[in-house]
Amino acid sequence: MTDFSKITALYHINGPDGFTLDELEPVRSIFGAIPQALIDYYTELGRYDFNQNQDSLSTPKDYQSGQRNTDDHLIIYAENQWSCVWGIHKDDVGDPDPPVYFSSDEKTWVRECETTTAFLHAMAYLQAIFYLDYHSDAFYELEEDDVEFVKKHYRDKGVSLRNWTTGIAFFGNNDDQIIMLMGGEEQCAYSSMDETEFHELDQILSKLGSPM
């Protein structure tokens, strides 16, 4: 099984809530295969509503309706206004943990993440900015010194999005907090499931840069 413990710790998830293998079987029949990392995510975490909070994880019904299928990519995630999508190339669906690609027109695709696992973590972190119980009231526009402060004092979560909003990186010293630098690291937002941790973040990060 793919390890999603960092996601479960972030969201304080205590048990699986996913789709069954029988529910995923029509998806397999459409595409011939499903990457094992994606199967593991769907069966463990696929039904949790954070997956549909800001942007949206494709569900088995989405695939069956044909909305998440292009000529050459299996679309696994879509931006909330469909301004971009993320997908796995159909030649890669039999690989256990293939790369994920980004497209703003469903014609031109560029690599977003080297593995499906890394992509699913990055999207869970992005959703957390808007979903967790405590989150910043604004995005903050940062100066270069502010960015360096974040990088120096908070641990890199180890996954990122290369292309969406010209890049998004994630930081945080504790399992249930997330700090996002986006737009070429010029903007910052943050959130946490723990009230005390959030206020500690807020006291520091809200003083960096200017609210947008």
Rosetta silent file (secondary structure, phi, psi, omega in degrees, C-alpha in Angstrom):
SEQUENCE: MTDFSKITALYHINGPDGFTLDELEPVRSIFGAIPQALIDYYTELGRYDFNQNQDSLSTPKDYQSGQRNTDDHLIIYAENQWSCVWGIHKDDVGDPDPPVYFSSDEKTWVRECETTTAFLHAMAYLQAIFYLDYHSDAFYELEEDDVEFVKKHYRDKGVSLRNWTTGIAFFGNNDDQIIMLMGGEEQCAYSSMDETEFHELDQILSKLGSPM
SCORE:     score description
SCORE:     0.000 S_00000001
   1 L     0.000  139.890  175.703    0.000    0.000    0.000 S_00000001
   2 L   -68.100  139.277 -176.667    1.125    3.523   -0.794 S_00000001
   3 L   -85.003  110.856  175.565    1.942    5.500    2.355 S_00000001
   4 L  -112.904   26.446 -175.168   -0.457    8.433    2.792 S_00000001
   5 H   -64.706  -28.054  177.795    0.205    8.874    6.515 S_00000001
   6 H   -67.243  -33.873  177.159    1.352   12.477    6.036 S_00000001
   7 H   -72.088  -45.048 -179.586   -2.061   13.324    4.597 S_00000001
   8 H   -63.824  -34.498  177.392   -3.963   11.490    7.335 S_00000001
   9 H   -69.272  -40.150 -179.955   -1.890   13.288    9.982 S_00000001
  10 H   -61.260  -43.045 -175.386   -2.520   16.677    8.378 S_00000001
  11 H   -94.484    2.126 -176.677   -6.293   16.183    8.295 S_00000001
  12 L    56.614   46.663  179.547   -6.519   14.219   11.580 S_00000001
  13 L   -86.739  131.311 -175.976   -8.000   11.250    9.699 S_00000001
  14 L  -103.684  -11.243 -178.645   -8.550    8.176   11.847 S_00000001
  15 L  -165.852  166.214 -177.345   -9.639    5.622    9.288 S_00000001
  16 L   -71.098  148.385  171.286  -10.180    4.923    5.593 S_00000001
  17 L  -148.520   87.287 -173.549  -13.136    6.309    3.658 S_00000001
  18 L  -135.835 -175.894  176.640  -12.696    5.372    0.037 S_00000001
  19 L   -82.732  152.305  177.651  -14.168    3.727   -3.004 S_00000001
  20 L   -82.317  163.603  176.641  -14.307   -0.038   -3.263 S_00000001
  21 H   -63.655  -32.434  177.146  -12.384   -2.011   -5.850 S_00000001
  22 H   -64.621  -38.478  178.033  -15.723   -2.916   -7.424 S_00000001
  23 H   -66.872  -28.903 -179.934  -16.504    0.803   -7.829 S_00000001
  24 H   -84.694  -15.260 -175.397  -13.144    1.305   -9.516 S_00000001
  25 H   -59.345  -40.937  176.123  -13.517   -1.642  -11.876 S_00000001
  26 H   -60.668  -32.255  177.332  -15.454    0.343  -14.560 S_00000001
  27 H   -66.373  -43.316  177.754  -12.596    2.857  -14.573 S_00000001
  28 H   -60.955  -39.456 -178.436  -10.133    0.025  -15.135 S_00000001
  29 H   -68.100  -30.689  178.932  -12.281   -1.283  -17.976 S_00000001
  30 H   -70.990  -43.925 -171.401  -12.309    2.158  -19.653 S_00000001
  31 H  -105.449   -6.686  178.770   -8.557    2.718  -19.492 S_00000001
  32 L    90.124  -26.536  179.139   -7.249   -0.834  -19.327 S_00000001
  33 L  -166.901  165.171  173.044   -5.492   -0.271  -16.004 S_00000001
  34 L  -132.743  131.663  177.612   -5.240    2.120  -13.043 S_00000001
  35 L   -56.117  139.509 -176.473   -1.894    2.992  -11.426 S_00000001
  36 H   -59.325  -38.217  179.115   -1.551    1.232   -8.085 S_00000001
  37 H   -60.931  -36.977  178.489   -0.779    4.500   -6.265 S_00000001
  38 H   -71.838  -39.457  174.965   -4.064    5.943   -7.516 S_00000001
  39 H   -58.388  -46.881 -178.427   -5.971    2.801   -6.521 S_00000001
  40 H   -60.840  -39.681  179.193   -4.479    3.023   -3.034 S_00000001
  41 H   -67.186  -46.401 -179.689   -5.525    6.669   -2.736 S_00000001
  42 H   -59.909  -42.368 -176.129   -9.049    6.028   -3.969 S_00000001
  43 H   -76.051  -26.335  179.915   -9.607    3.096   -1.605 S_00000001
  44 H   -92.995  -41.236 -168.489   -8.148    4.838    1.452 S_00000001
  45 H  -129.032   -0.589 -168.811   -9.041    8.521    1.009 S_00000001
  46 L   -60.874  -28.361 -177.571  -11.165    8.945   -2.116 S_00000001
  47 L   -91.123   -8.525  179.881  -14.468    9.774   -0.410 S_00000001
  48 L   -64.485  136.271 -171.163  -13.159   12.395    2.001 S_00000001
  49 H   -71.808  -13.133  176.493  -14.718   15.739    1.139 S_00000001
  50 H   -63.275  -23.389  178.252  -11.433   17.654    1.238 S_00000001
  51 H   -66.090  -16.346 -178.501  -10.810   16.121   -2.203 S_00000001
  52 H  -118.627   17.180 -171.010  -13.644   18.263   -3.565 S_00000001
  53 L   -75.764  -55.749 -179.993  -13.094   21.405   -1.512 S_00000001
  54 L  -108.534  -63.043  172.304  -11.244   23.803   -3.828 S_00000001
  55 L  -103.533  179.672 -170.265  -10.240   21.708   -6.817 S_00000001
  56 E  -134.095  126.539  170.311  -11.697   18.273   -7.501 S_00000001
  57 E   -70.841  134.783  176.466  -10.403   14.727   -7.538 S_00000001
  58 L   -65.654  139.359  177.135  -12.031   12.697  -10.298 S_00000001
  59 L  -106.278  164.926  176.543  -14.514   10.114   -9.016 S_00000001
  60 H   -54.575  -37.550  178.792  -15.524    6.829  -10.677 S_00000001
  61 H   -65.738  -35.838  177.258  -18.772    8.483  -11.830 S_00000001
  62 H   -60.548  -43.310 -179.666  -16.780   11.300  -13.463 S_00000001
  63 H   -65.519  -42.723 -177.710  -14.826    8.764  -15.484 S_00000001
  64 H   -66.199  -28.609  178.316  -17.934    6.849  -16.491 S_00000001
  65 H   -76.290  -13.568 -178.897  -19.599   10.060  -17.694 S_00000001
  66 L    87.550    0.543 -176.708  -16.632   10.707  -19.991 S_00000001
  67 L   -71.933  -21.869 -174.200  -15.850   14.086  -18.418 S_00000001
  68 L  -114.276   35.733 -175.476  -12.375   13.044  -17.286 S_00000001
  69 E  -134.366  119.423  172.226  -11.157   11.340  -20.440 S_00000001
  70 L  -108.740  178.818 -179.018   -9.108   12.855  -23.274 S_00000001
  71 L   -62.328  -29.558 -174.607   -7.652   11.080  -26.280 S_00000001
  72 L  -132.543    1.813 -179.715   -4.358   10.541  -24.531 S_00000001
  73 E  -135.973  142.840  170.359   -4.706   11.347  -20.803 S_00000001
  74 E   -90.301  108.483 -176.993   -6.653   10.061  -17.828 S_00000001
  75 E   -79.000  118.194 -177.312   -7.665   13.266  -16.010 S_00000001
  76 E  -104.670  -15.897  179.743   -7.378   12.682  -12.260 S_00000001
  77 E  -149.672  146.240  177.579   -7.818   16.250  -10.953 S_00000001
  78 E  -134.911  140.633  173.681   -9.424   19.465  -12.216 S_00000001
  79 L   -64.374  153.089 -167.515   -9.163   23.081  -11.079 S_00000001
  80 L   -63.108  -26.148  175.919  -12.443   24.370   -9.657 S_00000001
  81 L  -107.356   15.621  178.551  -13.296   26.459  -12.737 S_00000001
  82 L    59.757   29.492  177.215  -11.771   23.912  -15.120 S_00000001
  83 L   -77.254  -16.644  173.247   -9.045   26.399  -16.075 S_00000001
  84 L  -157.711  162.472  178.405   -6.562   23.531  -15.903 S_00000001
  85 E  -138.907  165.029  176.498   -6.460   19.792  -15.357 S_00000001
  86 E  -128.412  138.976 -176.709   -3.955   17.161  -14.325 S_00000001
  87 E  -150.774  169.868  176.785   -3.685   13.727  -15.848 S_00000001
  88 E  -110.191  132.257  179.793   -1.745   10.534  -16.409 S_00000001
  89 E   -64.605  140.103 -174.873   -0.756    9.607  -19.938 S_00000001
  90 H   -63.030  -24.575  175.813   -2.639    6.542  -21.128 S_00000001
  91 H   -70.738  -15.101 -175.093    0.628    4.805  -21.994 S_00000001
  92 H  -103.659   -3.132 -170.978    1.559    5.057  -18.278 S_00000001
  93 L   -65.892  -18.850  177.041   -1.637    3.816  -16.599 S_00000001
  94 L   -84.378   -9.148  177.705   -0.154    0.346  -16.117 S_00000001
  95 L   -76.581  147.240 -177.125    2.818    1.741  -14.183 S_00000001
  96 L   -67.516  -31.684 -174.612    2.475    1.586  -10.385 S_00000001
  97 L  -149.859   67.461 -171.737    3.355    5.244   -9.741 S_00000001
  98 L   -78.218  166.986  175.201    3.597    7.200  -13.014 S_00000001
  99 L   -67.265  159.312  178.149    4.237   10.915  -13.569 S_00000001
 100 E  -117.536  139.733 -175.877    1.370   13.408  -13.642 S_00000001
 101 E  -115.049  154.443 -177.260    1.003   16.079  -16.325 S_00000001
 102 E  -113.633  141.678  175.603   -0.586   19.548  -16.323 S_00000001
 103 E  -147.560  140.290  174.886   -2.652   21.144  -19.096 S_00000001
 104 L  -101.998   -3.563  179.952   -4.596   24.390  -19.453 S_00000001
 105 L  -138.473    2.442 -178.599   -6.238   23.372  -22.732 S_00000001
 106 L    62.134   20.221  175.457   -6.237   19.533  -22.687 S_00000001
 107 L  -121.738  -48.555  177.549   -4.028   19.612  -25.780 S_00000001
 108 L  -100.414  127.461 -176.572   -0.589   20.636  -24.576 S_00000001
 109 L  -123.710  137.143  175.947    0.677   18.741  -21.523 S_00000001
 110 E  -127.934  150.115 -175.587    3.760   19.375  -19.373 S_00000001
 111 E   -68.812  130.410  179.264    5.071   17.279  -16.506 S_00000001
 112 E   -99.264  -50.469 -179.192    3.835   18.462  -13.106 S_00000001
 113 E  -136.915  150.117 -177.189    5.128   15.797  -10.717 S_00000001
 114 L   -72.584  -24.800  179.900    7.458   12.846  -11.159 S_00000001
 115 L  -137.437  157.187  174.897    5.056   10.427   -9.442 S_00000001
 116 H   -64.773  -38.907  179.168    1.337   10.095   -8.798 S_00000001
 117 H   -59.382  -46.467  178.842    2.070    9.775   -5.082 S_00000001
 118 H   -62.491  -40.935  179.836    3.890   13.111   -4.999 S_00000001
 119 H   -63.607  -45.707 -178.432    1.090   14.775   -6.938 S_00000001
 120 H   -63.871  -35.538  174.030   -1.645   13.462   -4.642 S_00000001
 121 H   -65.057  -45.623 -178.800    0.270   14.731   -1.601 S_00000001
 122 H   -60.920  -41.592 -179.833    0.743   18.148   -3.218 S_00000001
 123 H   -69.818  -35.919  175.932   -2.965   18.440   -4.032 S_00000001
 124 H   -63.937  -37.912  176.918   -3.960   17.345   -0.530 S_00000001
 125 H   -67.309  -41.061  178.439   -1.682   20.078    0.844 S_00000001
 126 H   -63.452  -44.884  178.355   -3.178   22.632   -1.535 S_00000001
 127 H   -60.713  -34.647 -177.135   -6.734   21.668   -0.539 S_00000001
 128 H   -62.516  -30.788  179.687   -5.738   21.963    3.129 S_00000001
 129 H   -57.184  -34.069 -177.283   -5.033   25.691    2.736 S_00000001
 130 H  -100.535  -16.133 -168.128   -8.763   26.229    2.202 S_00000001
 131 H  -104.054  -36.004 -172.696  -10.187   23.280    4.153 S_00000001
 132 L   -61.141  158.591 -172.109   -8.505   22.957    7.539 S_00000001
 133 L   -57.386  -34.064 -176.587  -10.297   24.332   10.588 S_00000001
 134 E  -125.968  125.907 -176.999   -7.961   27.310   10.982 S_00000001
 135 E  -148.670  157.565 -177.084   -6.544   29.208    8.014 S_00000001
 136 L   -62.669  143.556 -178.809   -5.140   32.618    7.134 S_00000001
 137 L   -74.437  -15.814 -176.169   -7.701   35.299    6.355 S_00000001
 138 L  -148.737  163.169  165.328   -5.681   36.498    3.383 S_00000001
 139 L   -87.298  143.239 -177.981   -2.900   35.637    1.010 S_00000001
 140 E  -112.046  132.246  176.091    0.223   37.643    1.763 S_00000001
 141 E   -86.713  123.373 -170.819    2.472   39.131   -0.889 S_00000001
 142 L  -105.566  149.489  168.596    6.061   38.509    0.166 S_00000001
 143 L   -89.535  169.348 -177.148    9.364   40.209   -0.421 S_00000001
 144 H   -58.749  -39.764  179.127   12.480   38.136   -1.056 S_00000001
 145 H   -64.139  -35.696  178.699   13.587   38.388    2.581 S_00000001
 146 H   -64.858  -42.632  178.411   10.174   37.100    3.703 S_00000001
 147 H   -60.605  -45.153  179.546   10.479   34.069    1.441 S_00000001
 148 H   -63.149  -34.031  177.092   13.919   33.307    2.813 S_00000001
 149 H   -62.718  -47.111  179.619   12.542   33.561    6.358 S_00000001
 150 H   -59.996  -47.194 -177.815    9.905   30.936    5.622 S_00000001
 151 H   -64.263  -31.770 -178.432   12.431   28.611    4.003 S_00000001
 152 H   -77.008  -36.401 -170.825   14.845   29.022    6.905 S_00000001
 153 H  -101.822   -8.959 -178.674   12.377   28.498    9.744 S_00000001
 154 L  -130.201  142.220 -174.324    9.952   25.923    8.303 S_00000001
 155 L   -76.304  135.041  175.380   10.621   22.477    6.903 S_00000001
 156 E   -66.985  129.865 -178.920   10.044   21.791    3.206 S_00000001
 157 E   -74.792  -12.098  171.425    7.275   19.180    2.845 S_00000001
 158 E    90.835    0.581  174.622    9.130   17.649   -0.079 S_00000001
 159 E  -133.222  156.379 -178.822    6.490   17.906   -2.819 S_00000001
 160 E  -155.987  167.885  171.828    5.505   20.770   -5.094 S_00000001
 161 E  -111.800  126.072 -172.921    3.520   21.770   -8.159 S_00000001
 162 L   -80.691  -33.955 -164.356    5.720   23.063  -10.961 S_00000001
 163 L  -112.254  -34.698 -176.230    3.239   24.722  -13.285 S_00000001
 164 H   -67.924  126.892 -175.087    0.017   25.809  -11.581 S_00000001
 165 H    51.291   38.423 -179.969    0.251   29.546  -10.719 S_00000001
 166 H    59.996   23.998  172.787    3.905   29.365  -11.827 S_00000001
 167 L   116.095  137.630  178.086    4.729   26.966   -9.030 S_00000001
 168 E  -135.788  130.960  176.302    3.612   26.042   -5.513 S_00000001
 169 E  -122.403  154.759 -173.867    5.799   24.807   -2.635 S_00000001
 170 E  -127.678  139.806 -177.232    4.720   23.576    0.795 S_00000001
 171 E  -137.526  168.617  176.057    6.318   23.957    4.222 S_00000001
 172 L   155.172  138.625 -177.406    5.536   23.289    7.884 S_00000001
 173 L   -89.042  -18.778 -178.801    7.317   22.010   10.971 S_00000001
 174 L  -118.750  159.447 -174.621    4.434   19.928   12.328 S_00000001
 175 L   -64.214  -32.611 -173.615    2.306   17.218   10.751 S_00000001
 176 L  -107.475   35.060  172.752   -0.987   19.109   11.014 S_00000001
 177 E  -137.078  151.867  178.974    0.082   22.483    9.628 S_00000001
 178 E  -142.832  135.585  174.830    0.761   23.648    6.094 S_00000001
 179 E  -120.496  131.383 -178.081    2.366   26.775    4.673 S_00000001
 180 E  -115.787  129.024  168.568    2.060   27.449    0.962 S_00000001
 181 E  -109.470  125.058 -175.467    4.326   29.608   -1.175 S_00000001
 182 E  -137.126  172.482  179.475    2.864   30.156   -4.628 S_00000001
 183 L    64.812   46.644 -175.553    3.175   32.328   -7.701 S_00000001
 184 L    69.721   29.490  177.886    6.923   31.934   -7.917 S_00000001
 185 L    71.042   18.383 -178.211    7.100   32.057   -4.094 S_00000001
 186 L   -93.238  -10.085 -178.422    5.703   35.589   -4.007 S_00000001
 187 E  -128.408  147.753 -175.367    2.483   34.735   -2.170 S_00000001
 188 E  -134.862  139.640  169.555    1.896   32.947    1.118 S_00000001
 189 E  -144.651  162.186 -174.296   -1.069   31.319    2.866 S_00000001
 190 E  -156.235  158.805 -179.459   -1.199   28.882    5.778 S_00000001
 191 E  -160.912  167.055  178.698   -3.533   26.684    7.812 S_00000001
 192 E  -158.617  154.158  172.410   -3.684   24.088   10.570 S_00000001
 193 L   -83.740  -13.703 -176.464   -6.084   21.639   12.180 S_00000001
 194 L  -107.175  125.914 -175.321   -4.830   22.724   15.611 S_00000001
 195 H   -63.235  -44.273 -179.039   -5.943   26.114   16.967 S_00000001
 196 H   -63.248  -45.333  178.638   -2.852   26.703   19.091 S_00000001
 197 H   -61.066  -40.428 -179.024   -0.503   25.814   16.237 S_00000001
 198 H   -62.935  -45.399 -178.305   -2.418   28.066   13.881 S_00000001
 199 H   -64.160  -33.131  176.030   -2.184   31.087   16.197 S_00000001
 200 H   -65.621  -42.765  175.551    1.546   30.486   16.559 S_00000001
 201 H   -61.938  -46.000 -173.515    1.862   30.490   12.759 S_00000001
 202 H   -63.795  -38.976 -179.677   -0.384   33.506   12.412 S_00000001
 203 H   -61.379  -29.868 -179.101    1.556   35.611   14.894 S_00000001
 204 H   -92.227  -53.040 -170.529    4.667   35.142   12.766 S_00000001
 205 H   -75.220  -27.703  179.596    3.503   34.828    9.181 S_00000001
 206 L   -68.666  -15.071  178.918    0.827   37.522    9.218 S_00000001
 207 L   -91.076   -5.333  178.464    3.613   40.041    9.840 S_00000001
 208 L   -90.554  133.954  174.957    5.438   39.016    6.680 S_00000001
 209 L    66.352 -158.296 -175.726    4.642   40.911    3.509 S_00000001
 210 E  -128.884  136.438  176.467    1.338   42.622    2.762 S_00000001
 211 E   -58.184  140.910  179.956   -2.224   41.197    2.680 S_00000001
 212 L   -94.802    0.000    0.000   -3.538   40.874   -0.860 S_00000001
